[in-house]
Amino acid sequence: MKIAVIQGPNLNMLGVREQHIYGGMTLDQIHAQLKATADQSGIELEFFQSNLEGEIVDKIQECLGTVHGIIINPAAYTHTSIAIRDALAAVNLPTVEVHISNLYKREDFRQKSLTAASSTGIISGFGPFGYHLGLIALMQVLNEIRTYQEEQSQGQEQE
Ligand code: DQA
């Protein structure tokens, strides 16, 4: 099982940027911890970060047929990007949108996610631990899909 972890603009600045909001961990540290958790469950993670909207769209499109699910923090593009929302809808993969901060405790313009409607669910406000929660949620969704598909194929064999 393979999952893409896609990080949007300015998340490469974690550990430096607005530590009172995002904490002191760097993106590499977050990814290392996440990889350790994924390894224990035999899941392969592919990490990607870009500050460019089009590169994120390209990466989401590449996910089709190459990964089973997506964990994405579109960062500021959450609030502006119809292109990322459409790309997620196009590939239609199980997807968890993660936000380090609680969007609903922040400025009005952050309280609307354009991208969330294309996700299976969202996690917001648990700091970097939100990525772990996202991984657990995605593993659960992928297991449910696998169980359903196995039941369907067993049913067809019996017909
Ligand atoms: C963020 C929240 C966004 O509003 C902001 O633009 C970010 C990070 C978060 O993880 O809390 O860059 O997505």
Backbone and ligand atoms as CSV (ligand in chain L), in Angstrom:
chain,resi,resn,atom,element,x,y,z
A,1,MET,N,N,0.849,-1.197,0.000
A,1,MET,CA,C,0.000,0.000,0.000
A,1,MET,C,C,0.893,1.259,0.000
A,2,LYS,N,N,0.545,2.180,-0.901
A,2,LYS,CA,C,1.377,3.389,-1.027
A,2,LYS,C,C,0.497,4.642,-0.901
A,3,ILE,N,N,0.997,5.612,-0.152
A,3,ILE,CA,C,0.255,6.862,0.089
A,3,ILE,C,C,1.157,8.047,-0.246
A,4,ALA,N,N,0.584,9.021,-0.975
A,4,ALA,CA,C,1.312,10.259,-1.260
A,4,ALA,C,C,0.998,11.291,-0.184
A,5,VAL,N,N,2.046,11.958,0.291
A,5,VAL,CA,C,1.882,13.050,1.260
A,5,VAL,C,C,2.271,14.332,0.530
A,6,ILE,N,N,1.269,15.177,0.268
A,6,ILE,CA,C,1.485,16.363,-0.567
A,6,ILE,C,C,1.365,17.617,0.300
A,7,GLN,N,N,2.418,18.415,0.269
A,7,GLN,CA,C,2.485,19.604,1.128
A,7,GLN,C,C,2.542,20.867,0.278
A,8,GLY,N,N,1.691,21.823,0.621
A,8,GLY,CA,C,1.579,23.049,-0.158
A,8,GLY,C,C,2.558,24.143,0.256
A,9,PRO,N,N,2.294,25.357,-0.206
A,9,PRO,CA,C,3.243,26.464,-0.073
A,9,PRO,C,C,3.561,26.841,1.373
A,10,ASN,N,N,4.810,27.173,1.578
A,10,ASN,CA,C,5.348,27.658,2.862
A,10,ASN,C,C,5.469,26.574,3.941
A,11,LEU,N,N,5.024,25.360,3.626
A,11,LEU,CA,C,5.193,24.294,4.626
A,11,LEU,C,C,6.656,23.848,4.692
A,12,ASN,N,N,7.451,24.185,3.666
A,12,ASN,CA,C,8.901,23.973,3.747
A,12,ASN,C,C,9.545,24.910,4.768
A,13,MET,N,N,8.774,25.885,5.241
A,13,MET,CA,C,9.290,26.842,6.242
A,13,MET,C,C,8.896,26.452,7.671
A,14,LEU,N,N,8.271,25.284,7.826
A,14,LEU,CA,C,7.898,24.863,9.185
A,14,LEU,C,C,9.160,24.766,10.044
A,15,GLY,N,N,9.007,25.110,11.317
A,15,GLY,CA,C,10.160,25.153,12.215
A,15,GLY,C,C,10.725,26.556,12.304
A,16,VAL,N,N,10.415,27.375,11.278
A,16,VAL,CA,C,10.863,28.774,11.243
A,16,VAL,C,C,9.646,29.703,11.286
A,17,ARG,N,N,8.651,29.375,10.445
A,17,ARG,CA,C,7.510,30.288,10.275
A,17,ARG,C,C,6.553,30.201,11.476
A,18,GLU,N,N,6.101,31.332,11.941
A,18,GLU,CA,C,5.015,31.458,12.930
A,18,GLU,C,C,4.910,30.247,13.889
A,19,GLN,N,N,5.975,30.092,14.668
A,19,GLN,CA,C,6.038,28.898,15.525
A,19,GLN,C,C,4.918,28.856,16.554
A,20,HIS,N,N,4.378,30.036,16.905
A,20,HIS,CA,C,3.272,30.051,17.875
A,20,HIS,C,C,2.006,29.430,17.273
A,21,ILE,N,N,1.965,29.352,15.947
A,21,ILE,CA,C,0.805,28.724,15.287
A,21,ILE,C,C,1.129,27.292,14.859
A,22,TYR,N,N,2.325,27.117,14.239
A,22,TYR,CA,C,2.619,25.832,13.603
A,22,TYR,C,C,3.604,24.958,14.383
A,23,GLY,N,N,4.131,25.486,15.500
A,23,GLY,CA,C,5.062,24.699,16.293
A,23,GLY,C,C,6.482,24.764,15.758
A,24,GLY,N,N,7.367,24.004,16.383
A,24,GLY,CA,C,8.798,24.113,16.080
A,24,GLY,C,C,9.341,22.999,15.216
A,25,MET,N,N,8.525,22.023,14.858
A,25,MET,CA,C,9.050,20.911,14.053
A,25,MET,C,C,9.225,21.320,12.595
A,26,THR,N,N,10.294,20.843,12.000
A,26,THR,CA,C,10.492,21.071,10.565
A,26,THR,C,C,9.681,20.037,9.775
A,27,LEU,N,N,9.526,20.324,8.486
A,27,LEU,CA,C,8.787,19.375,7.640
A,27,LEU,C,C,9.515,18.033,7.571
A,28,ASP,N,N,10.844,18.077,7.497
A,28,ASP,CA,C,11.621,16.823,7.460
A,28,ASP,C,C,11.398,16.007,8.731
A,29,GLN,N,N,11.339,16.682,9.877
A,29,GLN,CA,C,11.105,15.958,11.139
A,29,GLN,C,C,9.707,15.333,11.149
A,30,ILE,N,N,8.725,16.097,10.681
A,30,ILE,CA,C,7.351,15.563,10.620
A,30,ILE,C,C,7.313,14.339,9.706
A,31,HIS,N,N,7.975,14.462,8.554
A,31,HIS,CA,C,7.955,13.347,7.597
A,31,HIS,C,C,8.674,12.120,8.151
A,32,ALA,N,N,9.782,12.348,8.875
A,32,ALA,CA,C,10.533,11.215,9.444
A,32,ALA,C,C,9.662,10.458,10.452
A,33,GLN,N,N,8.952,11.204,11.294
A,33,GLN,CA,C,8.061,10.552,12.282
A,33,GLN,C,C,6.936,9.798,11.580
A,34,LEU,N,N,6.390,10.436,10.558
A,34,LEU,CA,C,5.273,9.814,9.834
A,34,LEU,C,C,5.729,8.536,9.143
A,35,LYS,N,N,6.941,8.590,8.583
A,35,LYS,CA,C,7.491,7.417,7.899
A,35,LYS,C,C,7.679,6.262,8.891
A,36,ALA,N,N,8.135,6.599,10.110
A,36,ALA,CA,C,8.343,5.556,11.120
A,36,ALA,C,C,7.015,4.866,11.442
A,37,THR,N,N,5.957,5.657,11.556
A,37,THR,CA,C,4.629,5.089,11.837
A,37,THR,C,C,4.155,4.235,10.660
A,38,ALA,N,N,4.330,4.764,9.452
A,38,ALA,CA,C,3.875,4.043,8.250
A,38,ALA,C,C,4.648,2.730,8.090
A,39,ASP,N,N,5.959,2.771,8.347
A,39,ASP,CA,C,6.793,1.564,8.231
A,39,ASP,C,C,6.240,0.432,9.082
A,40,GLN,N,N,5.801,0.794,10.299
A,40,GLN,CA,C,5.275,-0.230,11.217
A,40,GLN,C,C,4.057,-0.933,10.632
A,41,SER,N,N,3.315,-0.222,9.781
A,41,SER,CA,C,2.106,-0.818,9.183
A,41,SER,C,C,2.357,-1.300,7.760
A,42,GLY,N,N,3.626,-1.298,7.350
A,42,GLY,CA,C,3.968,-1.786,6.017
A,42,GLY,C,C,3.460,-0.881,4.911
A,43,ILE,N,N,3.343,0.402,5.207
A,43,ILE,CA,C,2.856,1.354,4.204
A,43,ILE,C,C,4.010,2.203,3.699
A,44,GLU,N,N,4.060,2.350,2.380
A,44,GLU,CA,C,5.098,3.189,1.773
A,44,GLU,C,C,4.549,4.603,1.596
A,45,LEU,N,N,5.344,5.590,1.988
A,45,LEU,CA,C,4.938,6.990,1.815
A,45,LEU,C,C,5.815,7.652,0.765
A,46,GLU,N,N,5.181,8.519,-0.020
A,46,GLU,CA,C,5.930,9.322,-0.992
A,46,GLU,C,C,5.686,10.782,-0.635
A,47,PHE,N,N,6.760,11.521,-0.357
A,47,PHE,CA,C,6.609,12.910,0.110
A,47,PHE,C,C,6.839,13.894,-1.031
A,48,PHE,N,N,6.021,14.937,-1.039
A,48,PHE,CA,C,6.145,15.978,-2.067
A,48,PHE,C,C,5.756,17.312,-1.465
A,49,GLN,N,N,6.575,18.330,-1.699
A,49,GLN,CA,C,6.218,19.689,-1.271
A,49,GLN,C,C,6.469,20.636,-2.430
A,50,SER,N,N,5.532,21.569,-2.639
A,50,SER,CA,C,5.766,22.608,-3.640
A,50,SER,C,C,5.087,23.901,-3.219
A,51,ASN,N,N,5.712,24.989,-3.642
A,51,ASN,CA,C,5.105,26.309,-3.430
A,51,ASN,C,C,4.269,26.733,-4.632
A,52,LEU,N,N,4.216,25.870,-5.652
A,52,LEU,CA,C,3.560,26.234,-6.909
A,52,LEU,C,C,2.281,25.426,-7.126
A,53,GLU,N,N,1.211,26.123,-7.386
A,53,GLU,CA,C,-0.100,25.476,-7.538
A,53,GLU,C,C,-0.087,24.420,-8.654
A,54,GLY,N,N,0.473,24.795,-9.818
A,54,GLY,CA,C,0.474,23.874,-10.966
A,54,GLY,C,C,1.262,22.601,-10.682
A,55,GLU,N,N,2.357,22.731,-9.923
A,55,GLU,CA,C,3.142,21.529,-9.590
A,55,GLU,C,C,2.344,20.603,-8.675
A,56,ILE,N,N,1.545,21.200,-7.808
A,56,ILE,CA,C,0.709,20.375,-6.917
A,56,ILE,C,C,-0.375,19.674,-7.739
A,57,VAL,N,N,-0.955,20.393,-8.693
A,57,VAL,CA,C,-1.946,19.781,-9.591
A,57,VAL,C,C,-1.307,18.615,-10.358
A,58,ASP,N,N,-0.102,18.848,-10.909
A,58,ASP,CA,C,0.602,17.774,-11.634
A,58,ASP,C,C,0.827,16.562,-10.730
A,59,LYS,N,N,1.244,16.817,-9.495
A,59,LYS,CA,C,1.530,15.715,-8.562
A,59,LYS,C,C,0.257,14.922,-8.266
A,60,ILE,N,N,-0.847,15.633,-8.041
A,60,ILE,CA,C,-2.119,14.934,-7.774
A,60,ILE,C,C,-2.494,14.059,-8.972
A,61,GLN,N,N,-2.326,14.596,-10.179
A,61,GLN,CA,C,-2.657,13.806,-11.378
A,61,GLN,C,C,-1.781,12.554,-11.469
A,62,GLU,N,N,-0.490,12.701,-11.101
A,62,GLU,CA,C,0.428,11.547,-11.126
A,62,GLU,C,C,0.013,10.454,-10.146
A,63,CYS,N,N,-0.766,10.841,-9.145
A,63,CYS,CA,C,-1.167,9.868,-8.119
A,63,CYS,C,C,-2.087,8.786,-8.677
A,64,LEU,N,N,-2.777,9.115,-9.780
A,64,LEU,CA,C,-3.719,8.151,-10.351
A,64,LEU,C,C,-2.968,6.929,-10.855
A,65,GLY,N,N,-3.278,5.787,-10.282
A,65,GLY,CA,C,-2.634,4.540,-10.709
A,65,GLY,C,C,-1.284,4.294,-10.060
A,66,THR,N,N,-0.785,5.238,-9.265
A,66,THR,CA,C,0.537,5.021,-8.639
A,66,THR,C,C,0.454,4.924,-7.118
A,67,VAL,N,N,-0.590,5.521,-6.514
A,67,VAL,CA,C,-0.756,5.405,-5.047
A,67,VAL,C,C,-2.215,5.045,-4.737
A,68,HIS,N,N,-2.419,4.578,-3.514
A,68,HIS,CA,C,-3.778,4.175,-3.112
A,68,HIS,C,C,-4.555,5.316,-2.459
A,69,GLY,N,N,-3.834,6.297,-1.918
A,69,GLY,CA,C,-4.519,7.393,-1.240
A,69,GLY,C,C,-3.597,8.591,-1.088
A,70,ILE,N,N,-4.196,9.705,-0.656
A,70,ILE,CA,C,-3.444,10.961,-0.558
A,70,ILE,C,C,-3.686,11.605,0.806
A,71,ILE,N,N,-2.600,12.080,1.415
A,71,ILE,CA,C,-2.702,13.004,2.546
A,71,ILE,C,C,-2.213,14.338,2.008
A,72,ILE,N,N,-3.051,15.378,2.117
A,72,ILE,CA,C,-2.659,16.665,1.545
A,72,ILE,C,C,-2.921,17.809,2.509
A,73,ASN,N,N,-1.910,18.673,2.628
A,73,ASN,CA,C,-2.115,19.967,3.266
A,73,ASN,C,C,-1.901,21.014,2.168
A,74,PRO,N,N,-2.989,21.505,1.577
A,74,PRO,CA,C,-2.816,22.464,0.484
A,74,PRO,C,C,-2.373,23.845,0.971
A,75,ALA,N,N,-2.248,24.001,2.306
A,75,ALA,CA,C,-1.805,25.267,2.913
A,75,ALA,C,C,-2.671,26.417,2.393
A,76,ALA,N,N,-2.054,27.537,1.983
A,76,ALA,CA,C,-2.867,28.705,1.588
A,76,ALA,C,C,-3.765,28.413,0.389
A,77,TYR,N,N,-3.365,27.439,-0.461
A,77,TYR,CA,C,-4.203,27.100,-1.619
A,77,TYR,C,C,-5.541,26.479,-1.204
A,78,THR,N,N,-5.606,26.023,0.036
A,78,THR,CA,C,-6.872,25.515,0.572
A,78,THR,C,C,-7.999,26.515,0.327
A,79,HIS,N,N,-7.642,27.785,0.486
A,79,HIS,CA,C,-8.664,28.833,0.507
A,79,HIS,C,C,-8.868,29.491,-0.853
A,80,THR,N,N,-8.080,29.077,-1.840
A,80,THR,CA,C,-8.127,29.778,-3.139
A,80,THR,C,C,-8.206,28.855,-4.354
A,81,SER,N,N,-7.820,27.580,-4.202
A,81,SER,CA,C,-7.504,26.809,-5.415
A,81,SER,C,C,-8.621,25.883,-5.896
A,82,ILE,N,N,-9.327,26.351,-6.902
A,82,ILE,CA,C,-10.295,25.473,-7.573
A,82,ILE,C,C,-9.535,24.413,-8.368
A,83,ALA,N,N,-8.322,24.766,-8.855
A,83,ALA,CA,C,-7.529,23.808,-9.640
A,83,ALA,C,C,-7.138,22.585,-8.811
A,84,ILE,N,N,-6.751,22.797,-7.544
A,84,ILE,CA,C,-6.389,21.655,-6.690
A,84,ILE,C,C,-7.644,20.863,-6.323
A,85,ARG,N,N,-8.723,21.561,-6.043
A,85,ARG,CA,C,-9.993,20.871,-5.766
A,85,ARG,C,C,-10.390,19.992,-6.956
A,86,ASP,N,N,-10.289,20.543,-8.170
A,86,ASP,CA,C,-10.679,19.781,-9.363
A,86,ASP,C,C,-9.744,18.600,-9.604
A,87,ALA,N,N,-8.446,18.796,-9.344
A,87,ALA,CA,C,-7.483,17.695,-9.542
A,87,ALA,C,C,-7.805,16.541,-8.586
A,88,LEU,N,N,-8.113,16.880,-7.333
A,88,LEU,CA,C,-8.459,15.836,-6.362
A,88,LEU,C,C,-9.741,15.125,-6.790
A,89,ALA,N,N,-10.700,15.879,-7.268
A,89,ALA,CA,C,-11.959,15.272,-7.732
A,89,ALA,C,C,-11.702,14.388,-8.953
A,90,ALA,N,N,-10.784,14.822,-9.818
A,90,ALA,CA,C,-10.504,14.070,-11.049
A,90,ALA,C,C,-9.898,12.704,-10.737
A,91,VAL,N,N,-8.916,12.660,-9.822
A,91,VAL,CA,C,-8.277,11.364,-9.535
A,91,VAL,C,C,-9.158,10.518,-8.626
A,92,ASN,N,N,-10.004,11.185,-7.840
A,92,ASN,CA,C,-11.012,10.494,-7.012
A,92,ASN,C,C,-10.412,9.395,-6.137
A,93,LEU,N,N,-9.296,9.700,-5.482
A,93,LEU,CA,C,-8.661,8.741,-4.581
A,93,LEU,C,C,-9.066,9.057,-3.143
A,94,PRO,N,N,-9.073,8.066,-2.252
A,94,PRO,CA,C,-9.289,8.377,-0.837
A,94,PRO,C,C,-8.267,9.425,-0.384
A,95,THR,N,N,-8.757,10.500,0.190
A,95,THR,CA,C,-7.887,11.649,0.498
A,95,THR,C,C,-8.246,12.245,1.851
A,96,VAL,N,N,-7.208,12.527,2.638
A,96,VAL,CA,C,-7.423,13.250,3.898
A,96,VAL,C,C,-6.719,14.598,3.797
A,97,GLU,N,N,-7.482,15.667,4.049
A,97,GLU,CA,C,-6.905,17.019,4.077
A,97,GLU,C,C,-6.506,17.319,5.525
A,98,VAL,N,N,-5.250,17.675,5.700
A,98,VAL,CA,C,-4.724,17.934,7.048
A,98,VAL,C,C,-4.333,19.414,7.171
A,99,HIS,N,N,-4.703,20.013,8.290
A,99,HIS,CA,C,-4.210,21.347,8.637
A,99,HIS,C,C,-3.618,21.305,10.036
A,100,ILE,N,N,-2.444,21.877,10.168
A,100,ILE,CA,C,-1.751,21.878,11.453
A,100,ILE,C,C,-2.535,22.726,12.452
A,101,SER,N,N,-2.984,23.884,11.999
A,101,SER,CA,C,-3.745,24.782,12.888
A,101,SER,C,C,-5.242,24.503,12.748
A,102,ASN,N,N,-5.998,25.016,13.710
A,102,ASN,CA,C,-7.461,24.907,13.649
A,102,ASN,C,C,-7.991,26.079,12.821
A,103,LEU,N,N,-8.376,25.761,11.583
A,103,LEU,CA,C,-8.789,26.819,10.652
A,103,LEU,C,C,-9.932,27.655,11.217
A,104,TYR,N,N,-10.748,27.032,12.039
A,104,TYR,CA,C,-11.980,27.689,12.513
A,104,TYR,C,C,-11.740,28.606,13.708
A,105,LYS,N,N,-10.501,28.619,14.191
A,105,LYS,CA,C,-10.113,29.553,15.257
A,105,LYS,C,C,-9.373,30.744,14.681
A,106,ARG,N,N,-9.245,30.801,13.345
A,106,ARG,CA,C,-8.351,31.785,12.729
A,106,ARG,C,C,-9.142,32.815,11.912
A,107,GLU,N,N,-8.440,33.556,11.065
A,107,GLU,CA,C,-9.081,34.625,10.295
A,107,GLU,C,C,-10.241,34.069,9.462
A,108,ASP,N,N,-11.188,34.966,9.163
A,108,ASP,CA,C,-12.362,34.558,8.382
A,108,ASP,C,C,-11.968,33.895,7.058
A,109,PHE,N,N,-10.929,34.460,6.394
A,109,PHE,CA,C,-10.596,33.931,5.059
A,109,PHE,C,C,-10.055,32.498,5.120
A,110,ARG,N,N,-9.638,32.049,6.326
A,110,ARG,CA,C,-9.153,30.663,6.448
A,110,ARG,C,C,-10.281,29.688,6.778
A,111,GLN,N,N,-11.447,30.205,7.037
A,111,GLN,CA,C,-12.517,29.340,7.524
A,111,GLN,C,C,-13.292,28.681,6.394
A,112,LYS,N,N,-12.870,28.961,5.163
A,112,LYS,CA,C,-13.483,28.300,4.009
A,112,LYS,C,C,-12.407,27.496,3.290
A,113,SER,N,N,-12.642,26.175,3.163
A,113,SER,CA,C,-11.737,25.343,2.381
A,113,SER,C,C,-12.404,25.023,1.054
A,114,LEU,N,N,-11.782,25.458,-0.046
A,114,LEU,CA,C,-12.310,25.114,-1.375
A,114,LEU,C,C,-11.970,23.671,-1.721
A,115,THR,N,N,-10.884,23.163,-1.136
A,115,THR,CA,C,-10.390,21.837,-1.509
A,115,THR,C,C,-11.059,20.707,-0.728
A,116,ALA,N,N,-11.584,21.007,0.454
A,116,ALA,CA,C,-12.066,19.940,1.353
A,116,ALA,C,C,-13.194,19.116,0.743
A,117,ALA,N,N,-13.990,19.731,-0.123
A,117,ALA,CA,C,-15.120,18.992,-0.708
A,117,ALA,C,C,-14.643,17.824,-1.574
A,118,SER,N,N,-13.380,17.868,-2.001
A,118,SER,CA,C,-12.839,16.762,-2.800
A,118,SER,C,C,-12.085,15.750,-1.936
A,119,SER,N,N,-12.153,15.903,-0.612
A,119,SER,CA,C,-11.463,14.976,0.285
A,119,SER,C,C,-12.476,14.057,0.966
A,120,THR,N,N,-11.969,12.921,1.433
A,120,THR,CA,C,-12.821,12.028,2.206
A,120,THR,C,C,-13.169,12.693,3.531
A,121,GLY,N,N,-12.192,13.347,4.144
A,121,GLY,CA,C,-12.432,14.038,5.407
A,121,GLY,C,C,-11.279,14.971,5.706
A,122,ILE,N,N,-11.451,15.814,6.730
A,122,ILE,CA,C,-10.367,16.735,7.072
A,122,ILE,C,C,-10.022,16.643,8.563
A,123,ILE,N,N,-8.760,16.971,8.850
A,123,ILE,CA,C,-8.259,17.024,10.228
A,123,ILE,C,C,-7.602,18.385,10.399
A,124,SER,N,N,-7.967,19.093,11.447
A,124,SER,CA,C,-7.485,20.469,11.597
A,124,SER,C,C,-7.324,20.805,13.067
A,125,GLY,N,N,-6.129,21.262,13.446
A,125,GLY,CA,C,-5.978,21.809,14.788
A,125,GLY,C,C,-5.173,20.971,15.763
A,126,PHE,N,N,-4.609,19.859,15.309
A,126,PHE,CA,C,-3.869,18.989,16.233
A,126,PHE,C,C,-2.356,19.086,16.055
A,127,GLY,N,N,-1.915,20.183,15.435
A,127,GLY,CA,C,-0.478,20.342,15.223
A,127,GLY,C,C,0.032,19.295,14.245
A,128,PRO,N,N,1.355,19.066,14.243
A,128,PRO,CA,C,1.928,18.078,13.331
A,128,PRO,C,C,1.348,16.666,13.539
A,129,PHE,N,N,0.819,16.400,14.746
A,129,PHE,CA,C,0.212,15.092,15.017
A,129,PHE,C,C,-0.968,14.838,14.077
A,130,GLY,N,N,-1.520,15.916,13.514
A,130,GLY,CA,C,-2.625,15.769,12.557
A,130,GLY,C,C,-2.264,14.880,11.375
A,131,TYR,N,N,-0.973,14.887,10.982
A,131,TYR,CA,C,-0.568,14.017,9.863
A,131,TYR,C,C,-0.681,12.539,10.257
A,132,HIS,N,N,-0.370,12.235,11.531
A,132,HIS,CA,C,-0.529,10.852,12.015
A,132,HIS,C,C,-2.006,10.478,12.024
A,133,LEU,N,N,-2.827,11.412,12.504
A,133,LEU,CA,C,-4.267,11.151,12.512
A,133,LEU,C,C,-4.762,10.931,11.085
A,134,GLY,N,N,-4.220,11.723,10.161
A,134,GLY,CA,C,-4.597,11.572,8.752
A,134,GLY,C,C,-4.210,10.206,8.220
A,135,LEU,N,N,-3.015,9.748,8.608
A,135,LEU,CA,C,-2.548,8.432,8.152
A,135,LEU,C,C,-3.448,7.322,8.704
A,136,ILE,N,N,-3.772,7.419,9.991
A,136,ILE,CA,C,-4.643,6.405,10.609
A,136,ILE,C,C,-6.012,6.400,9.913
A,137,ALA,N,N,-6.560,7.597,9.680
A,137,ALA,CA,C,-7.877,7.702,9.035
A,137,ALA,C,C,-7.837,7.114,7.632
A,138,LEU,N,N,-6.769,7.413,6.905
A,138,LEU,CA,C,-6.664,6.920,5.529
A,138,LEU,C,C,-6.490,5.403,5.494
A,139,MET,N,N,-5.712,4.851,6.445
A,139,MET,CA,C,-5.541,3.396,6.507
A,139,MET,C,C,-6.898,2.721,6.757
A,140,GLN,N,N,-7.693,3.338,7.632
A,140,GLN,CA,C,-9.016,2.794,7.933
A,140,GLN,C,C,-9.897,2.803,6.675
A,141,VAL,N,N,-9.912,3.920,5.974
A,141,VAL,CA,C,-10.728,4.039,4.748
A,141,VAL,C,C,-10.269,3.008,3.714
A,142,LEU,N,N,-8.941,2.875,3.537
A,142,LEU,CA,C,-8.421,1.936,2.537
A,142,LEU,C,C,-8.736,0.493,2.915
A,143,ASN,N,N,-8.698,0.190,4.231
A,143,ASN,CA,C,-9.067,-1.161,4.669
A,143,ASN,C,C,-10.536,-1.444,4.397
A,144,GLU,N,N,-11.384,-0.448,4.653
A,144,GLU,CA,C,-12.826,-0.627,4.393
A,144,GLU,C,C,-13.071,-0.882,2.907
A,145,ILE,N,N,-12.366,-0.144,2.056
A,145,ILE,CA,C,-12.528,-0.319,0.599
A,145,ILE,C,C,-12.087,-1.731,0.202
A,146,ARG,N,N,-10.927,-2.164,0.766
A,146,ARG,CA,C,-10.418,-3.497,0.419
A,146,ARG,C,C,-11.391,-4.592,0.859
A,147,THR,N,N,-11.908,-4.452,2.087
A,147,THR,CA,C,-12.861,-5.446,2.588
A,147,THR,C,C,-14.088,-5.501,1.685
A,148,TYR,N,N,-14.592,-4.331,1.298
A,148,TYR,CA,C,-15.778,-4.265,0.431
A,148,TYR,C,C,-15.492,-4.943,-0.909
A,149,GLN,N,N,-14.307,-4.647,-1.474
A,149,GLN,CA,C,-13.963,-5.227,-2.786
A,149,GLN,C,C,-13.822,-6.745,-2.690
A,150,GLU,N,N,-13.235,-7.226,-1.562
A,150,GLU,CA,C,-13.090,-8.682,-1.388
A,150,GLU,C,C,-14.455,-9.342,-1.280
A,151,GLU,N,N,-15.364,-8.699,-0.529
A,151,GLU,CA,C,-16.721,-9.255,-0.380
A,151,GLU,C,C,-17.436,-9.309,-1.726
A,152,GLN,N,N,-17.245,-8.239,-2.514
A,152,GLN,CA,C,-17.885,-8.193,-3.841
A,152,GLN,C,C,-17.381,-9.320,-4.729
A,153,SER,N,N,-16.037,-9.525,-4.718
A,153,SER,CA,C,-15.502,-10.548,-5.624
A,153,SER,C,C,-15.859,-11.952,-5.132
A,154,GLN,N,N,-15.967,-12.130,-3.796
A,154,GLN,CA,C,-16.417,-13.441,-3.285
A,154,GLN,C,C,-17.854,-13.706,-3.708
A,155,GLY,N,N,-18.677,-12.654,-3.637
A,155,GLY,CA,C,-20.092,-12.765,-4.032
A,155,GLY,C,C,-20.207,-13.147,-5.495
A,156,GLN,N,N,-19.350,-12.553,-6.326
A,156,GLN,CA,C,-19.409,-12.865,-7.773
A,156,GLN,C,C,-18.972,-14.291,-8.044
A,157,GLU,N,N,-17.961,-14.761,-7.254
A,157,GLU,CA,C,-17.504,-16.154,-7.440
A,157,GLU,C,C,-18.622,-17.139,-7.125
A,158,GLN,N,N,-19.453,-16.792,-6.112
A,158,GLN,CA,C,-20.507,-17.713,-5.691
A,158,GLN,C,C,-21.687,-17.731,-6.658
A,159,GLU,N,N,-21.829,-16.676,-7.486
A,159,GLU,CA,C,-22.985,-16.602,-8.395
A,159,GLU,C,C,-22.907,-17.657,-9.496
L,1,DQA,C1,C,-2.430,25.592,7.093
L,1,DQA,C2,C,-3.480,26.683,7.304
L,1,DQA,C3,C,-3.523,27.619,6.100
L,1,DQA,O1,O,-4.518,28.618,6.289
L,1,DQA,C4,C,-2.178,28.307,5.932
L,1,DQA,O2,O,-2.191,29.117,4.780
L,1,DQA,C5,C,-1.043,27.345,5.916
L,1,DQA,C6,C,-1.050,26.189,6.807
L,1,DQA,C7,C,-2.283,24.677,8.327
L,1,DQA,O3,O,-1.681,23.626,8.169
L,1,DQA,O4,O,-2.747,25.019,9.415
L,1,DQA,O5,O,-0.038,27.581,5.248
L,1,DQA,O6,O,-2.814,24.771,6.019
